[in-house]
């Protein structure tokens, strides 16, 4: 009688594993599709704004900055 119960447990465990694999696969496909859509819109926005999107509107200075050499004369 114990062998029958063990067989049913194995069957239900296998069915559960199959269902979880299917759900995981669907989740991974949805994640890949959403990431692709987000990347596509990021490219479109970057193209329309000439790569200046993101709120970083500070101008960069191209001077010497803090690397000036002092003379010890």
C-alpha positions in Angstrom: 0.0 0.0 0.0 2.9 2.4 0.7 4.2 1.9 -2.8 0.9 3.2 -4.3 1.0 6.3 -2.1 4.6 6.9 -3.1 3.7 6.6 -6.8 0.9 9.1 -6.4 3.2 11.5 -4.6 5.8 11.2 -7.4 3.1 11.9 -10.0 1.8 15.0 -8.2 5.3 16.2 -7.6 6.1 15.9 -11.3 2.8 17.6 -12.3 3.7 20.5 -9.9 7.2 20.8 -11.4 5.8 20.9 -14.9 3.3 23.6 -14.0 6.0 25.7 -12.3 8.3 25.3 -15.3 5.6 26.5 -17.6 4.8 29.5 -15.3 8.5 30.3 -15.0 8.9 30.2 -18.8 5.9 32.5 -19.3 7.3 34.9 -16.8 10.7 34.9 -18.4 9.2 35.6 -21.9 7.1 38.5 -20.5 10.2 39.9 -18.8 12.2 39.7 -22.1 9.4 41.4 -24.1 9.0 44.2 -21.5 12.8 44.8 -21.4 12.8 44.9 -25.2 10.0 47.5 -25.3 11.7 49.6 -22.7 15.0 49.5 -24.6 13.2 50.4 -27.9 11.6 53.4 -26.3 14.9 54.4 -24.7 16.5 54.4 -28.2 13.6 56.4 -29.7 13.7 59.0 -26.9 17.5 59.3 -27.2 17.2 59.8 -30.9 14.5 62.4 -30.6 16.4 64.4 -28.0 19.9 63.9 -29.6 21.0 61.9 -26.6 20.4 64.8 -24.1 17.6 63.2 -22.1 17.9 62.2 -18.4 17.7 65.6 -16.7 21.5 66.1 -16.5 21.6 69.6 -18.0 24.8 70.9 -16.5 27.4 72.2 -18.9 30.8 70.7 -18.6 33.8 73.0 -18.5 36.8 71.9 -20.5 39.4 74.0 -18.7 42.3 72.9 -16.6 40.0 72.3 -13.6 41.9 71.5 -10.4 45.1 70.3 -12.1 46.9 73.6 -12.3 50.6 73.5 -11.5 51.9 76.2 -9.1 55.3 77.6 -9.7 57.7 77.7 -6.7 59.7 80.7 -7.7 
